[in-house]
Amino acid sequence: MPAWTVLCDFDGTIAVDDVTDVLLSRFARPEWEQIERDWRAGRIGSRECMTAQVALIDASRDELDAVLDTLAIDPAFPAFVADARARGMAVQVVSDGLDYAITRILTRHGLSDLPIRANALVHDGARSWSMRSPFARASCAADSGTCKCSIARERSTTLLVGDGQSDFCVAGRAHYVFAKHRLITHCRQAGIPHRPIEGFREARALLADLPWLAGTAAAPSEPLPLRVHVA
């Protein structure tokens, strides 16, 4: 099997919180919540939703940074990255979130060299912000700012680590999925081969068995034995 590429979602997966929602709750004008409801109801796509919401942020760069510097990541994520790289796996962050926030948080944890594909957060005034989507695709069914499916297609053998709605489509294209939260239910319902995890401690323990897991004949929702344990 070719070398694996690991595609990691950020908000709610690497980061403990949904970073974009934290920033909107703290700094955006109240209309952002109605825009969120429109997206959840399927009236608008993800990219349209986030572009409109980011335009409502009223904050200086220093204020934004002060909040970002309080946000935590899964404490096992740096060790997961080190273990994956030691096994010859490339690790990328693929997110429908904001690149500036992701970069600042990861840099604080010594992970500034991780490739990131996400929406671009642009500081275009003293207290105003906008969003660009360099990884959007016109063919994206979810109209996401970052089309994770097109990124997955670039690699022949991919592991997705994700947690929510922005990962639903790409989960069906990945070779295997380590799933958290709502993505577990989606994988079960869609018959996508996956392993439920609580965080990167469990993901780290599964890395050695990844080729075996991906080739197992067990039902994708069936608990699979874990042969390698990491302290």
N, C-alpha and C positions, 0 to 999 in steps of 0.2 A: 504494500500500500504506500502511495506517495506520502511525503512529509505533511503533517497536519498544520493547518493554519487555525488559530484560535481567535474567534471574533467575540469580543466581550462588549455587551451593553454597559452603559455607565449608570444612568439614574436608576436607583433602586437595585442595582446589581453590584457594580464596583462601589458606588457611593451608597451610603446607608439610606439617605433621603433622596427624593426627587429634587435635584438641585434647582431645576428650572421653576418648579412650583414654589420652592422656598423663596427664590428671588422675586417671583411675581407676587406672592403673598406679602412680602416685605415692602416692595417698591412700586408695584404697578397700580394704576388707577383702578377703581372697582370694576370697571367694565370687563376686565380680563375674565371674570368668573362667568359672565354670560357667554363669552366667546368659547370658554371651556365647555359649557353645557351644549353649545351648538355642535362642537366637535364630537362630544360623547354621544350625541343623538344622531350623528352621521350627516348633519346638514352641511358641514364643511370638512375639508381634508386637514391632515396634520400640519402640513406646511402653511396653509392659509391661516390656520388657528395660531400657530406660534409666531408667524410674522406679525399678525395683528396684536398679539399679546405683548411681544417684546417692544413694540412701538409705544406701549403704554407705560413703560418703566420710566420713573423719574428719580434718578440717583446719580451722584458723582461716581467716578471710578474708585475713589478712596472708600466711599460708602459700600459700593458693591464688593470690593476686595475684603473689607472688614467682615462682611457676612460669609463670603466664600472661605475665609480663613478659619471659620468655626465649624465647617462641615467635615464629617468623618467619612472614611472609606472602610470597607471590610478589612479588618486587621490582617487577615490571611492572604489578601490579594498580592502584596509584594512577593511573598514566598511562592505563591502560585505562579507568578510570572517567571521567577527564577527557575522553578522546577520545569516549567514548560520549555523554557529556552535551553535548559540543560539536556532536554530530550530532543532538541532540534526543531521544536515547534515555534513558528512565528506567532507573536501575539499582537493583535490590533484592537484598538477601541473603536467601535462603530456605534454611533449614538445619534438619536434624533434630538439631542440636547444641544448645548452651546459650547463651542470649542474653547472660548476664553475661560469659562468656568472650569471645564475639564482640565485644561492645561495647568491652571493655577493650583487646583487641588492636587493633581498628580505630582506636580513639581515639588510640592511640600512634602511628599512622601518618597522622594528620590526616584520618580518614574517619569522624568521629563523626556526620556528617549523613546517612549512608547508611541508608535504611529497612531494618529487620531483622525478619524473621519467623522465630522459632525457639522452642524450649522455654524456659520461664522457670525459671531456677535460683534457688531460694529459700534464703536463709540463715536457718534457723529455730531455731538454737541456737548456743552458743559454738563448737562443732565439728561441727555437724550441718547437713545440707542435704537439700532435697527438690526435686522437679521438678513443674512444672505444664505443661500443654500447651494454651495458648489457641488454637492453630491446628489442633488435631486435629478430625477429622470422623468421625462414626459410620460413614459410608459408605466410608471409606478402606480399600481392599483390603489394603494393607500394614500397617494399624493403626499408622501412623506418628504420632509426636508432632506433626509438622508435615506436614499434607497438602498437598504441593506441587502436586498436580493441581488442587485447588480454587483455589489461588492463580493458577495458569496460566489457569484458565477466566475469571478476572476481566478478562483482557486479550485482545484479538483477535489480536495479533501478538507472539509471544514468542520470544526467543532464550534457550536454556538453556545455561549453562556449568557442567558437572558432571563427576563422576569415578566414582561408585560406585553401590551398590545403592539408596540412598535416592533416586537420580535416575532409576531405570529406568522407573517408571510415568509420570512427568511428561515424560520424553523423547518419549514417543509423542504427547503433546498439544502439545508446542512446535512452532513453525513451523520452527525449525532448531536444531541442537545443535552446540556446540563441546565435544568429548568428550575426556576424559583416562582413562587406566587402564582399569578394568573396564567403564566406560560405552562405550568404543570397541567392545568385543566385543559388548555388548548391542545397540548401534545397528546393527552389521553384521548380526547374526543376525535382528533384527526388521525390517530394511529401513528404518530411520529415517534421513532425510536429515541428514547430519552432516559435520563436518570434524574429524579427529583433531588434537589439539594437545598440546604438551608443557607449555604454560603460557600466561600472559597476554601474553607477547611475541608469540606467534603469533596469539592471539585479537585483539590490538590491530591487527595487520596486516590481519586479515580484515574488520574492521568496515566499511570503505568498500565492500566488495563484498558485503555481507550480502544486500541485495535480489536481486542477481544469483545468489548461491549458493542462496538459498531457492527461486528459480524455475528452477534448472537442471534439465535432463532427464537429467543424468548419473546413473548408479547411485550410491546413497548411500554405498557402500563404495569407490567409485572415487576415486583421487586427483584433486582438482580444481585447475586452475591458479590460482596466486596472483598477482593483477595489481598489488597494492599492497604495498610493502615499507616497514617502519618501522625505523629504526635503533635 
